[in-house]
Amino acid sequence: MNTFKSLRGLDRNVWIRFAGEAMNGIAFMMLMPFLALYLKDKIDSLWLVGVVMAVGPITSVVGTMLGGRFADQYGRKPVMVASMAGNGFVMLGFIYFDSFIAFVILSALMGFLNSLFHPAASAMVADVTPPEQRTEAFGLLRLGHNIGAATGPLIGASIILVSKSIIFFITASSVFLYAIIVAVWIHESLPASQPRHKGKNKQEIKEDPLPSPFKVLFDDKLLLIFILTGIVISMSFSQTEGMLPLHFDLELKHLTEAQNPFPYLMAMNGLLVVLFQLPIASWAGKKKIGSVMLSGTIFFGLGMIALAWLPRYFYQHHSSFSVILIVLLIVYAVYTLGEMLMSPVQMTFISNIAPEHLRGTYMGASGLQWILGGAIGPLVSGFLLDHSLGNALFTGLGAGCIIAGFIYLAIDRMSGERNQESADSKLA
């Protein structure tokens, strides 16, 4: 109850984004669980499917850096609107084009435009939310997305039997509508007074441009270590959402395509986030970030290791679909608990270490972990799945996540020491 009382005080921008995330969550989660399977029917090999899915994250390197910089320079709102409107046209492109080269181009555009949105949107949340409520605010946005994730895969599983094009059209319509909502109702949150400009005249401000995102990245060692550590987390998220259905398809050979457990796991994942993300985010907001991330990575990693090996066990013992589904739902609940612990506090950590006038830049730089992991993951997983080594893929990712948790714990301690040194220097 206290959680909901505190959420009522959040800025209007956060609540509008919550509604938009819920709407887009339904549309995108209708599409994304079936994208790899859709591409498999259109392209000659799983490795080429991996290439298509890796192109988007590669182009996101440019998009996330530009998105964060533009958000600090021109404002959060115009960047968000432009990226969403552009993505709507890309979704329509999947309806009208049908070749490997076309899919590569569309994937590249989708990755670039998506990555423009997120640094600006995350910086906007940090702008309008006090530090003590940021974990809850980011948790609320995850709740919005997962309202869609709870229903989208099941709706998509029904629609895709009729027409794949309808899913792309619905997604495009949702993105266009979200762009209109942002343009009309969200207010600009870019801080009007930048600390680095105090005491300077206009000429000095012009000669003092925002630093390059790469300069920020290499100047702040905490940010750099955080991003490098997060690559394995990103790879795990992207491969669970993108390639896990192919792993099930290859390992559970005694099941029909319609019995692939993945849509049911995604629906339960979304439902659990809807029910428990806010209480977990509220609890996590009162704990040390490093300890929360370590706990999250342990649950997350153990869940992935189980997903790696259980399908092979089920096939060897000719387990029934109902038994397979019940066991995998339990395992995925453990995985989801880790996800709910990790995700909000990751964004809170970046918000807390970023200077006010560089929030967009920091959010853009932090997005590199998702870009690099999303680019490397499909290439590696496509190769391993082509050789029926999905168990090795998900075991390696699960173990890597657990190791990353201990690094997060060390980073949080380093951040606390840096903040203490900064406070001591101000007092002196």
Buried (B, 14 or more C-beta within 10 A) or exposed (E): EEBEEBBEEBBEBBBBBBBBBBBBBBBBBBBBBBBBBBBBEBBEEBBBBBBBBBBBBBBBBBBBBBBBBBBBBBBBBBBBBBBBBBBBBBBBBBBEEEEBEBBBBBBBBBBBBBBBBBBBBBBBBBBBBEEEBBBBBBBBBBBBBBBBBBBBBBBBBEBBEEEBBBBBBBBBBBBBBBBEBBBEEBEEBBEEEBEBEEEEEEEEEEEEEBBBBEEBBEEBEBBBBBBBBBBBBBBBBBBBBBBBBBBBBBBBEBBEEEEBBBBBBBBBBBBBBBEBBBBBBBBBBEEBBBBBBBBBBBBBBBBBBBBBBBBBEBBEEEBEBEEBBEBBBEBBBBBBBBBBBBBBBBBBBBBBBBEEBBBBBBBBBBBBBBBBBBBBBBBBBBBBBBEEBBBEBBBBBBBBBBEBBBBBBEBBEBBEEBEEEEEEEEEE
